[in-house]
Every structure is written in structure tokens, then in C-alpha cells.
Amino acid sequence: MAVVGQEKGEECNMARNIKPSCKQCRRLGIKLCAKGQRGDGQKCALTRRNYPPGVHGPKGYGRMTDFGLHLQEKQKMKLLYGVLERQLRKVFSEAVKAKSNTSFKLIELLERRLDNVIYRLGLANSRAQARQFVNHGLFLINSKKITIPSYRVKVNDLISIRKEKTKNKGILADNLKNISQQERPGWLNWQTENQTGQIVSLPESKDLEIGIDPRLIVEFYSK
């Protein structure tokens, strides 16, 4: 895994996957929109070349073994949420210790990441962009600046933009112009008047936006 930085504590802000995202989407055979709006148009690599990367890619996707199927679901989850192997294992360990269904709890914990919440609210075009916004300290959680993308939000948390000038200039300002047209899950609420987001409930299994089966990931780590 190509990684910049080293994990420390909950997450090191510089630890990230730097492999070409489009190539990873082609390898997994699913469009994960890792590059925001580009993933919705004709420029998407998977749209132009719907086969795996590499010299043997045009032969298409081969038959998947049981292990390969489980591994592929795990890789999809990592790419979708932008987490590394160690981070996903840590979240899985927390999900196992919870008294609720492990696969549902795994989704809930990943969905509650701050970078994911920023993206789901419509404040960023992709999770990668949301991660960068958080690293730059553009948001406040309950009036406190948070710069950790893996920070886990709680019910009734309020998310606001830290600097007034950020609302009027730059990429975030452009995203705010179209935020009313964005679709967002029911556990998140955006108040246009005061430009704040709120966590109204905990996410559920139906809130996973991509067709990933978390049960296969639980089985993979349980072997």
C-alpha cells in the first residue's frame, strides 16, 4: 500500500492512499466516484475502459473465488471511505465489541467520520476533497475547530464553517451555492439560513450509498 506519513493515535492527517483512484475503481469493477463530479461524466476511467487495468485487462474480469469475493468487498470499503487497512481493522474491532449487529455497526462507525459527513452534507464534491477541507481546519464541531478527518460525530452535533470569508470565496463557496440541490441521507440535516449542519440520528445500513455487502467484510476479518 502506497502511504504517505505514519498513523499515530486515532489517525495521522498525512496517512492516506496515494494510488491512482481511477485505476483502483477499474480493478474493483465499480464506480466509487473517488474524484467527485468527474466520476459522473464521460471522463470517468471506468466509463471509457470498462475492464481491469494492465496488459491483460481487456480480457475482462475473471471468475471470483470465495476468498477473492470477500477481499474485493473489503477493498471497496477502504477505497470508498478513504481509509487504510489498519484504520479499517480498528473500526472493525470496535464494531465487534458493540452489542448490536456487527455489519450494521461497521457502516455506522464509518459513516460518522467527519470527512464522510462533510461530503454527505454536500459541502465537498468527494470524500478526498472533504478530507482536505477538514485538514485545513475549515469547520467547527459545536464551535470547536476539528482537523481530524476520522473524528466521529455524535447525535445533535452542529457543524459550521469556521471563517466567514470561506463562505464567499473558493471551492467551498462554490459548493455552498449548489448545496440545496444535493441529496443527503435522513440522519443529516442542513440549515440553509445559518449554513450549519446537524446530526439528527445515527446512520443505518440503508445509508450505505454504494452496493457493498458489509457481511462479507465481517466474514473476511472473522476467519
C-alpha positions as CSV (number, residue, x, y, z in Angstrom):
1,M,0.0,0.0,0.0
2,A,1.4,3.4,-1.0
3,V,1.1,5.5,2.0
4,V,2.3,9.0,3.0
5,G,3.1,9.5,6.7
6,Q,2.6,7.2,9.6
7,E,-0.5,6.5,11.7
8,K,-0.5,7.8,15.2
9,G,-3.3,7.7,17.7
10,E,-6.7,7.8,16.0
11,E,-5.3,8.8,12.6
12,C,-2.4,10.8,11.2
13,N,-3.6,13.5,8.9
14,M,-0.9,12.7,6.4
15,A,-1.7,8.9,6.2
16,R,-3.5,8.3,3.0
17,N,-3.8,6.1,0.0
18,I,-1.9,7.7,-2.9
19,K,-2.6,5.1,-5.6
20,P,-4.4,6.3,-8.7
21,S,-8.1,6.2,-7.7
22,C,-9.4,5.6,-11.2
23,K,-7.1,2.6,-11.6
24,Q,-8.4,1.2,-8.3
25,C,-12.0,1.6,-9.4
26,R,-11.3,-0.3,-12.6
27,R,-9.6,-3.0,-10.7
28,L,-12.6,-3.5,-8.5
29,G,-15.1,-3.0,-11.4
30,I,-17.2,-0.4,-9.6
31,K,-17.5,3.3,-9.9
32,L,-16.8,4.8,-6.4
33,C,-16.7,8.5,-7.6
34,A,-13.4,9.0,-5.9
35,K,-12.8,12.1,-7.9
36,G,-16.2,13.8,-7.3
37,Q,-18.0,15.2,-10.4
38,R,-15.5,13.6,-12.7
39,G,-16.9,10.2,-11.8
40,D,-20.3,11.1,-13.1
41,G,-19.2,12.1,-16.6
42,Q,-17.6,10.6,-19.7
43,K,-14.1,11.4,-18.3
44,C,-14.5,8.6,-15.8
45,A,-11.9,5.9,-16.5
46,L,-14.3,3.1,-15.8
47,T,-16.8,4.5,-18.3
48,R,-14.1,4.8,-21.0
49,R,-12.4,1.5,-20.2
50,N,-14.7,-0.9,-18.5
51,Y,-12.1,-3.6,-17.8
52,P,-9.2,-4.1,-15.3
53,P,-6.0,-2.1,-15.7
54,G,-2.9,-3.7,-17.1
55,V,-1.8,-5.5,-20.3
56,H,-4.3,-8.4,-19.7
57,G,-7.1,-6.0,-18.7
58,P,-9.1,-6.2,-22.0
59,K,-9.8,-9.9,-21.3
60,G,-12.3,-8.7,-18.7
61,Y,-12.9,-9.8,-15.2
62,G,-12.2,-13.5,-14.4
63,R,-14.2,-15.8,-12.1
64,M,-14.0,-14.8,-8.5
65,T,-13.1,-17.3,-5.8
66,D,-14.8,-17.1,-2.4
67,F,-11.8,-15.5,-0.8
68,G,-11.5,-13.1,-3.7
69,L,-15.1,-12.0,-3.3
70,H,-14.6,-11.3,0.4
71,L,-11.3,-9.4,-0.3
72,Q,-12.9,-7.4,-3.0
73,E,-15.7,-6.1,-0.7
74,K,-13.1,-5.1,1.8
75,Q,-11.1,-3.2,-0.8
76,K,-14.2,-1.4,-2.0
77,M,-15.0,-0.3,1.6
78,K,-11.4,1.0,2.0
79,L,-11.5,2.9,-1.2
80,L,-15.0,4.3,-0.7
81,Y,-14.2,5.8,2.7
82,G,-10.5,6.6,2.1
83,V,-9.2,4.5,5.0
84,L,-6.1,2.3,5.3
85,E,-6.0,-1.3,6.3
86,R,-5.0,-0.6,9.9
87,Q,-7.8,2.0,10.3
88,L,-10.5,-0.4,8.9
89,R,-9.3,-3.1,11.2
90,K,-9.5,-0.8,14.2
91,V,-13.1,0.2,13.3
92,F,-14.0,-3.5,12.8
93,S,-12.7,-4.3,16.3
94,E,-14.9,-1.6,17.7
95,A,-17.9,-2.9,15.8
96,V,-17.3,-6.4,17.1
97,K,-17.3,-5.2,20.7
98,A,-20.6,-3.4,20.3
99,K,-23.8,-5.2,21.4
100,S,-25.5,-4.5,18.0
101,N,-25.2,-6.3,14.7
102,T,-21.5,-6.1,13.7
103,S,-22.1,-5.4,10.0
104,F,-24.5,-2.6,10.7
105,K,-22.3,-1.1,13.4
106,L,-19.3,-1.2,10.9
107,I,-21.3,1.0,8.5
108,E,-22.4,3.3,11.3
109,L,-18.9,4.0,12.5
110,L,-17.5,4.7,9.1
111,E,-20.4,6.9,8.1
112,R,-19.9,9.0,11.3
113,R,-16.4,10.0,10.2
114,L,-16.2,13.8,9.9
115,D,-14.8,13.7,6.3
116,N,-17.7,11.5,5.2
117,V,-20.2,13.7,6.9
118,I,-18.8,16.8,5.2
119,Y,-19.2,15.0,1.8
120,R,-22.6,13.7,2.6
121,L,-23.9,17.1,3.6
122,G,-22.8,18.4,0.1
123,L,-20.0,20.7,1.4
124,A,-17.5,18.7,-0.7
125,N,-17.6,17.0,-4.1
126,S,-15.8,14.0,-2.9
127,R,-14.5,12.4,0.3
128,A,-10.9,13.3,-0.7
129,Q,-11.9,16.9,-1.0
130,A,-13.8,16.8,2.3
131,R,-10.7,15.3,4.0
132,Q,-8.6,18.2,2.7
133,F,-11.1,20.7,4.0
134,V,-11.0,19.1,7.4
135,N,-7.2,19.0,7.4
136,H,-7.2,22.8,6.7
137,G,-9.5,23.5,9.7
138,L,-12.4,24.9,7.7
139,F,-15.1,23.5,10.0
140,L,-16.3,23.7,13.6
141,I,-18.0,21.0,15.6
142,N,-20.1,22.5,18.4
143,S,-18.0,25.8,18.0
144,K,-14.7,23.9,18.3
145,K,-12.2,23.6,15.4
146,I,-11.6,19.9,14.4
147,T,-8.8,19.0,12.0
148,I,-9.0,15.2,12.3
149,P,-10.8,13.6,9.3
150,S,-11.6,10.4,11.3
151,Y,-13.3,12.4,14.1
152,R,-16.5,10.6,14.9
153,V,-19.6,12.9,15.1
154,K,-22.4,12.3,17.6
155,V,-26.2,12.9,17.5
156,N,-27.1,16.6,17.9
157,D,-23.6,17.7,16.9
158,L,-23.6,21.0,15.0
159,I,-21.2,21.6,12.0
160,S,-20.5,25.1,10.9
161,I,-17.9,26.9,8.7
162,R,-15.1,28.4,10.7
163,K,-14.3,31.6,8.7
164,E,-16.9,33.9,7.1
165,K,-14.6,34.7,4.1
166,T,-14.6,30.9,3.3
167,K,-18.3,31.1,2.6
168,N,-17.8,33.8,-0.1
169,K,-14.6,32.7,-2.0
170,G,-13.0,29.4,-3.1
171,I,-14.1,25.9,-3.8
172,L,-16.2,25.6,-0.6
173,A,-18.1,28.8,-1.6
174,D,-18.9,27.2,-5.0
175,N,-20.2,24.0,-3.2
176,L,-22.4,26.1,-0.9
177,K,-24.2,27.6,-4.0
178,N,-25.4,24.2,-5.0
179,I,-25.9,22.6,-1.6
180,S,-29.7,23.0,-1.6
181,Q,-29.8,20.7,-4.7
182,Q,-27.7,17.9,-3.0
183,E,-29.4,14.7,-1.8
184,R,-28.4,13.7,1.7
185,P,-29.3,10.8,4.0
186,G,-32.1,11.3,6.5
187,W,-29.7,11.2,9.5
188,L,-28.2,14.5,8.4
189,N,-29.8,17.9,8.2
190,W,-28.6,21.2,6.6
191,Q,-30.0,24.6,7.6
192,T,-29.5,27.0,4.7
193,E,-30.4,30.1,6.7
194,N,-27.5,29.9,9.1
195,Q,-25.4,27.4,7.0
196,T,-25.0,24.8,9.6
197,G,-25.4,21.0,9.5
198,Q,-26.7,18.8,12.3
199,I,-26.5,15.1,13.1
200,V,-30.2,14.2,13.8
201,S,-29.7,10.5,14.3
202,L,-27.3,7.6,13.8
203,P,-26.8,6.2,10.3
204,E,-28.3,2.9,9.4
205,S,-27.4,0.1,6.9
206,K,-29.6,1.6,4.2
207,D,-27.5,4.8,4.3
208,L,-24.5,3.0,2.5
209,E,-24.7,4.6,-0.9
210,I,-22.7,2.0,-2.8
211,G,-23.6,-1.6,-3.3
212,I,-21.2,-3.1,-0.7
213,D,-22.1,-6.1,1.4
214,P,-20.6,-5.4,4.9
215,R,-21.4,-9.0,5.9
216,L,-18.7,-10.2,3.6
217,I,-16.2,-7.9,5.3
218,V,-17.2,-9.2,8.7
219,E,-16.7,-12.7,7.5
220,F,-13.3,-11.8,6.0
221,Y,-11.9,-10.4,9.3
222,S,-13.5,-13.2,11.3
223,K,-11.6,-16.0,9.5
